[in-house]
Each structure stands twice: as structure tokens, then as C-alpha cells.
């Protein structure tokens, strides 16, 4: 249960807090220590309660009382620290008097909590909850078993059955037949596979070729916002210059622009998850007086343009195009359901018949109860893939039989609930945290992991991996359990970059989160302006109407996390944000990303001394208040495009992740006091060189940008001191007075990723590169000599990317036995490259190759493991491209596509 995890994390944090803040807790430290001891005594009973909570409401209430006691303890101690900090500005006698009063009050509150814990402890025996010992060996073992039994979570799997015929039919409808614009709809209940089928069709080669110049995929969702939909389409079908031109336009101007752009092209637009006829009318701008009208946004150019629409309501499909027959998604047959279940439960590579007969019998009966709903089959298969014991399968079989007899959404929700119950206790808070994000919201995994760390959902123990690595493991396990969907992966590393949560899974997270006072979601009514959340609410998400939220009475003084999403694109002033510092004094997470702020942050934010995460990316802020230097607990500051960064960051010695790309003005910035820093992104070359970098021993990721004016040896030495560095990105602006010299990174034994953007004197010698370098990107380097003879000798290089103007020559050559480990080679934007010669024995492991259409590759047939070739064909027809490909790859058997 999530309470066990939250309890463990809270007790751990409180213990650390008592040590760190001893000077502030003077006078109440003994009472606080005794209270912490009492709380730890309760911890050993929670795992037993975990087994009974779902089935016994009395146990659920008991656990709830423990949770409230933990919350109360956290509130009392952190408010006392906050008050003690404020006393330091008072005169001596006044300070002493106030401290005595506050200590007396805190002592009374601690005594009341201790009395409550005694009552809770007495109730434990009545409920039959025994002491089963401390520790989390069962959960740890589950995680180990999972890692041993499943493939890498970064290797995306495709579990699709029974859709080939439907996909073929849809492809024919999209690329052939009527030349009038048609809307082809996929209709069915949630979880039946509409989006899965649409993605399959959208990715088919013949569809890509038929709509190569103009196609887009957009999620619509229940909260349909036409302007957002139009901009997402424009982002995919227009040039960057066109996007920048229109991104501030009003909705009606975007309608006209999109109409005119689409009119000139044969287009395919996928509108995924359209909920109502009104949403369709609003998107297409269909006149309510003339339902036969095609609308003003998606024109009919008589060139075979198509819209592909997914919806749960057949009336939406008929409204969109009465002349097209909607494709009604069918439930899976028993055999196809079983095939899908086997792919999940037996993880593809295991033969189902190799399992004991009774396992297969249980599995088939479980599948029967899914009634052919793919979502239910996939979730249950994923649940059972973690444990193949007869007892576990019987337990799931017996529990699911009653749940899935129900029709519709509730049955599926119950199945998803089983996956939640099966989560290790330490992972449940991460799952509940997903409830904070809006429906169909694409979540940046970088941000998500940093939020989990700031929340305290994982804590590092001696000898263990870093908290960020631990958080990424949690994310990957949630993905493997089908509770998070992957939106985008890194081309280079395969790491998940963006994700989202299925509607049903999000609803489940919301239900569980509300049960535990984990979070609150704004639900505005015109009847009241009172607080929208309970006083004990720990987290809040605000999706829109920020002005109204700022104006109401806030009673949730215990709030720890406040996230704004600003789906309404509102603009806020300083005065509208003052309430945050006044009402939420123990806030730990404040995320304002995307909220358009017309001025600076209010200086009162500097009083949030418990704040760990401050997200200010894409807010339009140009200046941070100097009071930000008072945020002594801050671990992550995420901002960009500031006019300048105040030289107060050095005071925040708890800082671990500092993002500040795009500074407009460069001023000295002291950062060498930040000895806990792990990520530093956006500091300029000149700011960096002015610091003693030998103190930043924990730095793992560094991004430097701006004008490069440093001396080569001095700069090289500043990097060489970073013995734990894993990733380095150097981005020198065109205004740099010096070229990036040949730098020596061979002392950076952990450095595996190197990106260099900017003019270079010459390429580094092989021995100057990091010994474990696996990813290398060069861009705007303007190299005259062929870089291959140097780079091919790097023994661990897996990915090599050449960006625009990285090489000015016409030929490259990979020698025999060169690039022994290389798997990905990208030659992007090297417009002058005429020939790449690959000698026999070179690049024996190469799997993916991308290069310009104008470049000729010699020796491609000598690459034994090549599986994909991608050609840039922006200025060439598909027919010309195919002829070239057929000529060049006549002797090869591989997959190729275009970009």
C-alpha cells in the first residue's frame, strides 16, 4: 500500500530533519526523538496491514489514522523549523519570549500525537495485525525477479493480435478509392484497441508514402481545445518558420491558416479520442445550421485527403462523415485473447506449453473472464508475468472471476486495481503521483523523475544507485506493467523521453489518491468561493482558471506540492502569486511551467525554506528575485531564457539539478559552493571557467553554452577534474572569438556521452577521447579532414551522429576493422558529402544508417547486421527515391524508410 511507502519515506525524512535542524529544534528535540521512535515502532506492522487493507474497512481506517499521525508529525516539526528560522531576525529578548511560547505549543502538539499513537497501537491487536518484522525483502525480491524475467524495458514491445485484416482494409480506405476528402472512423469502447489499430495503420509504409508531405497525429481527449489541436497539427505539417509565425495567433486565425495550408496538400490527419459530436463540430467548424457542411478547417481538395478518427461514440463517426461506414472494433475471440495473453504473461520468448498444465488452465479461465477486451487481457497478462507460481495464479484467478463478470468500465477498473495492489509498496506513491497530470497529457520523463525525487519517494542508502537511477527504474517497471505508456524514446539510447497515462489508469490513480488524501484536483462551482480542498490535502493540481484559484480562501496549510498546468494559457502577475508564499509555507514542490508570468516571481517565494523543486520553464520570466538564495532546501531549479541569473545561487548548497539554458546577459555566477550538484545545464563557458570546478566532484551531466573565449588548456583542465562526469554538451555560439580546441577528456573515465556544437580547430586525437565514450555528436564543427580515421578507433562507440556543417569534405571512408561496436550512424545535414566508402570488415555491428539522399554509399552490402536505412528526401520525389534505393540496395535485404 502507498501508506507503507509514504510512512517509510516520511519517517526517514523526519529522522534526517532532526539531525540537520538540531539548532532550530533546541528545546523540543527530546520530544521529537521520542515521537519518531513511536512512529518507527508502528512501521513494522504496516506490511501485514497491506495484506488486509483492501478487504477489511477496519484495517483501512486504522492505516488512515497512522497516515494522519505521520502527516501531523511532519506538519508540527516543519512549521516549528519555519518559525524558528523567522525568529533569527528579531531582537534577543523578543526572540527568546517567542521561542518559549512556540516550544510550549509544539510540545503540547507532540504529546497529543503520542497519545493518539497509543490508541492506534491498542487497536492493532483488536484487528489481528501481528508484528511480522521490519524490512521489505518481499518487494525487493519481486523487483529482482522482474528484472531477471523480463526483457529490457527500453526495448519497446508490440503486443498486437487479430488486427491484420482490419489494418489492411483501413490502409486501402486511406490510400485508394474516392478522391474526395473522407473521414474514416474507428469506434469502440475504451481499451478495445482503437488507438493501437490507428497507430499500426499510420505507421504502415504505404500510408507514409501516400501522405509523405503532410500528415499529423493529434490526441483530442475529453477536454477538447481547438486552438491546441490546431497548433499540434501545424507543428507537424508546417516548417519551423511557419510555426514561429503563427504560434501566438488567435484561434480563428489559426483556422484560416490551417485550412489554406491543407488545401494545397494531400493530407492525413489522425484525431485520436474524440468524445462528442460537439467536439467534432468545434474542431472542424461545422455550421450547426448545415450538418452536411464539411467544415472550414479540413478542406476537400479532391486529392484523396483523409482524416482518421477514433471515438467511443458512433454518433461522432456518423456526424463526421455520414457517407463513410465506421469501422466498429470487435472484441477478441477466445483464441486471439489467449494469444495476446501468452505474449504478455509468458513474455514472448517462452513457450506457453512448457508451463504446468494447471497454469495454462488458470490462464485460459482468466482470459475467458476478460470477455475479449484487449486492455483487460494485457493488464492481467502483465500482472501474472511477474510471478508464475501456482499459488499466485490461483489467487488472481479467484479474485478476477467476480470482477470481470461486470460489464463496461467498472470491470476494467477492477482489473487495473489488481495491478495497483500488486505494485511493491515503495512504487505506489510514484503511481499515485500520476493522478496529478491532466488527461492525455504528455509527460516529460526528465521532469517526472525530478518531481518524484523532490517528493521523497525514494531515498539513497549507502552503496546503492543514485536516486535518479532508482527513479528511472521505477518508471521502467511501471511501463513494463502497462501502467504507463511510452510516447517517445531516445533514438540513441532507447531511454523513455515522454510518456502518458491511459484514461482508465489515470482514473484508478485518482480514486486511490483521494482515498489517501494524496492529492486534490480543482472542481470549480459557481456556488462557492471557499476552499476547494481539504485542510489535510498534501498535493494540488490546477489545470486552468489560475486567477480564480488565487482569489479563493486557502485552508490547506499542510500543502506540500502545487502543480500548475495552465491549459487555458492565462497570464499571471506577481500579485496573483503572492498567496503561494503566504498560504503554503511548508511547500516542497512548486511547478509553474507554462504559466505566462508578466513580471518576476514575488520575493515572498524566498520564504519557502522547505522548497525542494521550483519549475519555471517556459514562463517568460526574465529575472529571479534575489530572495531565491534563501531557499536552502532547494534541490532542483528548472528555468530557461532568463535575461540574467542573479549571483545568489551559490547560497543554495543543497542544489542537485540546475537548469538555466538561454541566458540573455552574461554576468559572473558563483557555483563552486554547490558540492551536491549532479546536473548543471545552461551555464556559459565564461561563467564556468571563473569557478573552482574541482569542488564539483559529484557532477554527472554538464551543458555549457554561449561564446567560447577560454584558453584551451585551462578549459580542458576544468573538465578533467570532473571524475564522475557521464554526459558533456558543449554549445559554442557563432559569436565565439575562438574555435573549440582539441580538448583532452581521457581522464573522464565515466564520460559516455559527448555532444560538441561549434567550430573546431581540428578533431581530437583518438587518445584524447574518453575511454568509455559510447555516444558522440558533432555539429557545426566545420571539419576539413575526414574524421573517420580517428573516430573508427574508439573501441566503445555505439552511436555516431554528424549534424549540419559538421564536415565540409566530399568523401568519408571507414577502414577495415574500424568502428568495432558502432550500431547507429547518422549523417545529417552534410550537404556536401558525395561518397561514403565502407571497407570490408568495417562497422560489423551497424544496425541503423541514416544519410542524405545525395550521398552514395559504397560497401553497404558488406554490413552483416544492417536492418534499417533512413534517407533524407525533403527535396526529392518518392519515385526518384525508390529508384535510387533499388539501385543502391539491390543486393541487400533490409528495411528502409525516409525522413
C-alpha positions, -999 to 999 in steps of 0.1 A, spaced: 0 0 0 11 35 -6 7 44 30 35 20 40 58 37 15 48 72 25 52 62 61 87 48 55 98 78 35 83 103 60 100 86 90 133 86 71 129 123 62 119 132 98 150 114 111 172 134 88 154 166 96 160 161 134 197 158 127 200 186 101 179 211 120 191 204 156 199 240 161 163 251 154 147 222 173 165 230 206 141 226 234 118 201 217 143 177 203 138 151 230 101 150 225 105 149 187 130 120 191 105 100 213 78 106 188 100 94 159 107 62 180 70 56 184 64 61 147 92 36 138 76 11 162 44 13 141 63 7 108 68 -30 114 30 -37 114 22 -20 81 32 -48 58 8 -71 75 -19 -44 72 -11 -42 35 -25 -77 30 -58 -69 47 -64 -32 38 -83 -39 5 -107 -64 21 -112 -50 56 -125 -15 61 -115 -15 97 -79 -21 87 -82 6 61 -94 31 87 -65 20 110 -40 27 83 -56 60 76 -51 70 113 -14 61 111 -11 82 79 -27 112 96 -4 108 126 26 109 102 12 140 84 6 157 118 42 150 129 56 163 97 35 194 99 44 202 135 82 198 130 84 217 97 63 245 110 84 248 141 116 250 119 99 276 98 90 297 128 125 292 144 141 305 112 120 337 113 130 343 150 166 350 139 156 384 126 141 395 160 158 413 189 172 389 216 146 393 243 117 392 218 132 361 202 135 343 235 100 351 245 85 339 212 106 308 212 93 298 247 57 302 236 62 283 204 81 255 221 53 251 246 27 248 218 48 223 199 54 202 230 16 200 235 10 190 199 37 163 201 21 149 233 -13 148 216 1 129 187 18 104 210 -14 98 229 -32 92 196 -5 67 186 -10 47 218 -47 44 209 -38 33 174 -14 7 187 -40 -7 211 -65 -10 182 -39 -30 162 -43 -61 184 -80 -60 182 -77 -61 144 -53 -90 145 -24 -72 129 8 -90 140 43 -78 141 59 -96 111 92 -77 113 107 -48 95 121 -47 60 109 -50 25 125 -83 14 93 -94 -5 92 -62 -25 129 -63 -32 127 -99 -43 98 -90 -67 119 -63 -83 149 -87 -87 126 -114 -102 111 -89 -126 145 -78 -138 156 -114 -144 124 -125 -161 116 -96 -184 135 -80 -213 149 -46 -211 121 -20 -205 138 2 -230 132 -24 -258 96 -15 -268 74 -45 -275 44 -46 -297 17 -68 -284 -10 -68 -312 -31 -97 -323 -61 -100 -346 -57 -67 -364 -40 -75 -397 -71 -78 -417 -86 -47 -402 -54 -28 -408 -52 -39 -444 -88 -27 -450 -81 6 -434 -49 12 -454 -69 6 -486 -95 31 -475 -68 57 -467 -47 54 -499 -73 44 -525 -108 49 -536 -127 81 -535 -106 113 -542 -130 134 -521 -119 141 -485 -132 113 -463 -133 107 -426 -126 71 -416 -136 63 -380 -127 36 -355 -154 32 -330 -155 11 -298 -153 11 -260 -123 23 -241 -95 -2 -240 -106 -22 -271 -76 -11 -292 -88 18 -314 -56 38 -309 -35 7 -313 -50 -1 -346 -48 35 -357 -11 36 -349 -5 4 -368 -22 19 -399 -5 53 -395 30 36 -394 24 14 -425 50 22 -452 24 26 -479 5 51 -458 37 71 -451 45 72 -488 10 82 -498 9 111 -474 46 118 -472 43 156 -474 15 163 -450 4 141 -421 -2 146 -384 -14 127 -353 -32 146 -325 -48 135 -292 -80 153 -286 -94 138 -254 -125 149 -233 -111 184 -227 -112 194 -264 -93 227 -270 -94 235 -307 -66 260 -306 -42 234 -290 -53 208 -316 -46 232 -345 -12 241 -332 -2 205 -327 -12 198 -363 6 229 -375 37 218 -357 37 185 -376 28 197 -411 45 231 -414 80 244 -413 96 258 -382 94 293 -396 57 290 -402 51 276 -367 70 305 -351 50 329 -373 16 317 -361 22 303 -326 8 335 -309 -22 338 -332 -58 336 -320 -79 305 -327 -99 319 -357 -67 330 -375 -52 295 -369 -83 280 -385 -78 301 -417 -41 294 -418 -46 256 -414 -73 255 -440 -52 273 -466 -22 251 -458 -41 218 -460 -59 229 -492 -26 228 -511 -17 193 -499 -29 157 -499 -31 152 -461 -38 126 -435 -49 139 -400 -55 115 -372 -78 128 -344 -74 103 -316 -101 101 -289 -129 125 -300 -156 123 -273 -187 141 -287 -204 155 -318 -200 189 -303 -162 184 -302 -161 174 -338 -182 204 -348 -159 227 -328 -127 212 -344 -140 211 -380 -160 244 -376 -191 227 -389 -221 250 -390 -249 239 -367 -274 250 -393 -259 229 -420 -247 195 -408 -239 185 -444 -211 211 -444 -176 197 -445 -164 225 -422 -140 253 -425 -108 237 -412 -102 204 -431 -108 212 -468 -117 189 -496 -91 194 -523 -103 165 -544 -69 149 -540 -77 119 -517 -71 136 -484 -82 117 -453 -90 121 -416 -87 91 -393 -108 94 -362 -111 73 -331 -141 77 -308 -162 58 -283 -194 72 -297 -207 60 -331 -227 92 -335 -194 112 -336 -183 90 -366 -216 95 -384 -216 132 -377 -180 135 -391 -188 116 -424 -223 101 -430 -211 86 -463 -183 65 -447 -191 33 -428 -174 35 -394 -151 6 -385 -165 -10 -354 -138 -25 -332 -146 -61 -322 -138 -79 -290 -111 -106 -294 -120 -142 -299 -110 -167 -272 -80 -179 -292 -68 -144 -301 -73 -133 -264 -52 -163 -254 -25 -155 -279 -23 -119 -266 -23 -131 -230 6 -155 -238 27 -127 -253 23 -108 -221 22 -135 -194 49 -157 -210 69 -128 -223 70 -139 -260 102 -159 -258 87 -186 -236 66 -214 -250 33 -215 -232 31 -252 -233 63 -255 -213 44 -244 -182 25 -268 -160 -10 -277 -174 -27 -262 -143 -11 -228 -151 -24 -229 -186 -59 -239 -174 -59 -210 -149 -47 -187 -176 -74 -197 -201 -101 -193 -175 -87 -158 -166 -87 -149 -203 -123 -160 -207 -134 -136 -179 -118 -107 -198 -145 -111 -224 -121 -103 -253 -112 -68 -241 -76 -62 -250 -69 -38 -222 -80 -63 -196 -60 -91 -212 -28 -71 -214 -31 -58 -179 -37 -93 -164 -10 -108 -185 15 -82 -173 4 -88 -137 9 -126 -139 42 -123 -158 59 -113 -126 50 -145 -107 45 -179 -122 38 -198 -90 6 -219 -89 -5 -201 -57 -2 -167 -72 -21 -177 -104 -49 -193 -83 -51 -161 -62 -55 -139 -93 -79 -164 -109 -101 -164 -78 -101 -126 -74 -107 -117 -110 -136 -141 -116 -160 -118 -98 -146 -85 -111 -148 -92 -148 -183 -106 -148 -193 -69 -147 -199 -51 -180 -182 -19 -191 -158 3 -173 -161 -10 -138 -148 -44 -147 -117 -29 -164 -111 -6 -134 -112 -35 -111 -86 -53 -132 -64 -22 -132 -69 -21 -94 -53 -56 -92 -22 -42 -109 -21 -14 -83 -25 -39 -54 4 -59 -69 28 -30 -70 56 -31 -45 48 -7 -16 77 17 -25 64 22 -60 28 30 -52 34 67 -44 50 71 -78 19 56 -94 -4 78 -73 16 109 -84 5 103 -120 -30 114 -109 -18 150 -108 -14 152 -146 -42 162 -169 -60 136 -191 -39 126 -222 -11 149 -210 23 141 -225 47 140 -195 84 147 -198 101 119 -180 130 141 -170 106 163 -151 86 134 -137 117 117 -122 129 150 -106 94 155 -91 95 120 -76 129 127 -61 117 161 -47 86 144 -32 109 120 -13 95 88 -30 130 73 -30 160 78 -7 195 67 -12 212 42 11 249 35 14 262 16 -16 230 19 -37 225 35 -71 217 72 -73 182 85 -67 177 95 -103 187 60 -115 164 45 -89 135 67 -101 142 57 -137 140 20 -126 106 27 -111 94 44 -142 106 15 -164 88 -10 -142 56 9 -143 59 9 -181 66 -28 -181 34 -33 -160 14 -14 -186 5 14 -162 24 40 -182 25 43 -220 56 53 -239 52 83 -262 88 88 -273 121 72 -269 156 85 -275 169 75 -309 204 69 -294 199 53 -260 163 39 -262 155 57 -229 120 69 -224 118 107 -231 80 112 -229 51 92 -215 14 94 -208 -12 75 -188 -43 57 -202 -76 72 -192 -86 42 -171 -53 40 -154 -55 77 -145 -90 73 -131 -77 44 -109 -48 66 -97 -72 94 -89 -95 71 -69 -67 57 -49 -50 91 -43 -82 106 -30 -86 77 -6 -53 86 10 -56 124 9 -27 122 -15 -39 150 -38 -67 173 -47 -80 185 -81 -98 217 -86 -135 213 -92 -149 248 -96 -186 257 -90 -203 290 -92 -220 284 -58 -190 290 -36 -156 307 -34 -145 287 -4 -115 264 -4 -117 236 -30 -96 212 -10 -95 196 24 -71 211 51 -51 178 51 -46 177 13 -9 173 5 -8 180 -32 -29 201 -56 -31 203 -94 -45 234 -111 -53 229 -148 -69 263 -156 -85 295 -142 -55 304 -121 -68 338 -113 -99 323 -96 -77 298 -77 -56 327 -64 -86 346 -52 -102 319 -31 -97 311 6 -70 285 11 -72 263 42 -48 236 30 -19 249 51 -3 214 50 1 215 13 35 201 1 31 202 -37 14 226 -60 15 220 -98 1 244 -124 -6 232 -160 -22 264 -174 -42 246 -201 -61 278 -206 -29 298 -215 -36 325 -189 -12 353 -179 -4 359 -143 10 389 -124 32 390 -93 3 399 -71 -16 368 -82 11 345 -69 17 362 -35 -8 338 -20 16 308 -25 42 322 -1 15 334 24 -7 303 25 15 273 17 45 279 40 58 243 41 56 238 3 82 214 -11 73 213 -48 62 243 -69 58 239 -106 48 269 -127 59 255 -161 39 270 -189 23 297 -168 29 330 -185 43 354 -159 44 390 -169 70 400 -143 93 384 -119 84 359 -91 72 375 -59 101 379 -34 79 361 -8 88 328 -26 122 331 -9 105 323 24 96 288 13 126 273 31 114 237 27 110 240 -11 129 213 -30 117 218 -66 110 250 -84 98 247 -120 98 279 -141 104 266 -176 85 284 -204 71 310 -181 85 341 -199 103 351 -167 134 373 -173 146 377 -137 145 358 -104 143 377 -71 174 378 -50 154 361 -22 157 329 -41 191 325 -25 172 318 8 158 285 -5 183 264 15 164 231 8 161 236 -30 174 206 -50 160 214 -84 157 248 -102 144 244 -137 142 276 -157 152 289 -192 156 321 -212 162 344 -182 177 378 -190 203 371 -164 208 348 -134 212 365 -100 245 357 -84 229 342 -53 227 306 -65 259 298 -46 240 300 -13 217 270 -21 242 243 -11 215 216 -13 212 221 -51 215 190 -72 199 198 -106 203 233 -120 188 241 -155 191 277 -168 196 275 -206 194 306 -228 207 334 -206 204 367 -224 230 386 -204 262 371 -191 273 381 -156 297 363 -132 280 334 -115 295 316 -85 286 279 -84 316 262 -69 300 260 -34 273 236 -48 291 204 -39 260 183 -42 254 194 -78 247 165 -102 233 183 -132 243 217 -145 228 228 -177 230 262 -194 259 279 -176 281 298 -200 317 290 -208 330 322 -192 309 316 -160 322 281 -158 359 289 -162 357 315 -133 348 288 -108 370 262 -90 354 232 -107 375 207 -86 349 212 -58 321 199 -81 331 163 -76 295 149 -79 287 165 -113 274 139 -137 259 160 -165 272 193 -178 259 216 -206 279 247 -214 268 273 -239 275 308 -252 307 325 -265 338 303 -263 367 325 -253 386 303 -229 422 291 -232 423 255 -243 445 241 -216 426 259 -188 392 248 -200 404 213 -206 418 211 -171 385 223 -157 367 194 -173 394 169 -164 387 174 -127 351 160 -130 359 124 -124 322 114 -121 310 132 -153 288 110 -175 274 135 -202 290 166 -216 274 191 -241 294 220 -254 274 245 -275 296 274 -287 277 303 -303 287 317 -337 299 349 -320 327 329 -302 361 345 -307 379 312 -305 374 278 -321 368 249 -297 403 234 -294 414 198 -292 405 190 -257 417 161 -236 389 141 -219 408 109 -213 408 114 -175 370 113 -175 366 76 -171 328 77 -167 321 100 -196 300 81 -221 281 108 -240 298 138 -257 280 165 -278 301 193 -294 283 220 -313 306 248 -327 336 254 -349 366 233 -340 402 238 -348 406 201 -355 392 169 -343 406 154 -311 432 126 -314 418 91 -305 437 90 -272 421 123 -261 386 110 -262 370 94 -230 379 57 -228 342 47 -223 327 70 -249 296 54 -264 277 84 -280 293 112 -300 276 141 -318 294 167 -338 276 197 -353 287 230 -369 323 217 -364 333 227 -400 360 200 -402 380 198 -434 397 164 -429 378 131 -429 371 124 -392 366 86 -397 403 75 -394 403 90 -358 368 80 -347 369 45 -361 395 36 -334 372 44 -305 366 9 -290 332 15 -273 315 39 -296 279 28 -302 263 59 -318 279 85 -340 259 115 -353 271 142 -377 249 173 -377 247 202 -401 281 215 -414 300 192 -391 321 181 -421 329 201 -452 346 175 -473 331 154 -501 342 119 -491 345 97 -460 360 62 -456 355 36 -429 386 13 -429 386 -25 -424 380 -34 -387 371 2 -379 341 10 -356 340 -24 -340 310 -17 -318 291 10 -338 253 3 -340 239 37 -352 254 61 -378 237 93 -387 250 117 -414 225 146 -411 228 179 -429 262 172 -445 250 185 -478 284 183 -495 291 147 -487 292 128 -520 306 94 -511 309 72 -480 331 41 -486 327 12 -462 356 -13 -465 350 -50 -458 351 -57 -421 342 -21 -411 312 -15 -388 304 -52 -383 277 -43 -357 260 -15 -375 222 -18 -374 209 16 -384 222 40 -410 208 75 -419 223 97 -446 213 123 -472 197 113 -505 225 129 -524 252 107 -508 263 75 -524 272 46 -501 298 20 -513 301 -13 -494 267 -12 -478 262 -49 -488 292 -57 -465 273 -47 -434 260 -81 -420 238 -67 -392 222 -37 -410 184 -37 -405 173 -2 -413 184 26 -436 168 60 -434 172 86 -462 166 123 -461 144 132 -491 130 166 -485 136 178 -520 131 146 -539 100 127 -551 92 93 -536 95 77 -571 130 91 -576 140 79 -541 127 44 -547 146 41 -579 178 52 -561 172 28 -533 165 -1 -555 197 6 -575 219 10 -544 204 -18 -522 199 -44 -550 220 -69 -531 207 -61 -496 178 -74 -476 169 -46 -451 142 -22 -441 145 14 -454 124 45 -448 125 82 -453 125 113 -432 
